[in-house]
Amino acid sequence: MGPRLYLKIGDMVRHKHYSAWGSGEVIEEKHSSLPGGLCLVRVLFEDGKERAFINDLDNECCCYYAGLKLRRL
């Protein structure tokens, strides 16, 4: 069974603990080809920095549990 992904390219997000980052857009997804490997997303925030997050809801360090929330339009 594959990972349960939270985000996909183009999703707009905000971090509930770091509002100074502003809104972000998912610009890249990376998936490991190894069993049990990580799934990552890169997010470009309004502050101009790219940040990487784990994108597997089965992982306790998933970006969802770390505070990354989908931005409602």
N, C-alpha and C positions, 0 to 999 in steps of 0.2 A: 504494500500500500504506500502511495506517495505522500508527501507532506501536505498538510492543510494550509494553504496559502492565505494570507490576510490582504496583501496589497498587490496591485498590478500596475504596469506602466500607465502613467497619465493620471493616477489617483492624486487628489489634493488632500493634504494632511496638515495637522497642527500638533505640536507637542504640548501636553497639558502642564508640564512642569517648566518649560522653557519658552514662554510666550515671546521673549525677545528675538527668537529665531524667526518669527513670522510664519507665514504659510509656506508649505513646501509641496513640491511635485515629485512623484516617483519618476525617475528618469532611466533606471536600469534595474533589471532583475538578473540574478545569477543563481544557477542551480547546480549543485554538486552531482556528478555522475556516479558517485560512490554511495552505496547503501548507508544510511545514517548521516550523510553529509549535510552541510548547512545550505539553506536557501537564504539569500541576501537580497536586499533592495538598497539602491542608492537614492537619496532624496536631496534635491536642491532646494534650499530654503531661501527666503527673501533676504537674509543677511549675507547672501553670496557664497555660503559654504555648503559643500556636499557632505552628507553624513550617511553612514552605512548602518543598516539594522537587520537583525535576523527576522525572517518573514515566514516562520513556520509556527502555526498556532499550537502545535504539540510540544514546542520548546518553551520551557519556563522563562526564557530570556527573549521571547518574541516581542517585536516592537509594540504590539497591542498592549501587552502586560507592562511594558516599560513606559507607556504613556502616549504613544503615537495614536491619534484619533483621526478618522476620516473627517474631512471638512464638509459640512453640508452646504450645498449651493442654494 
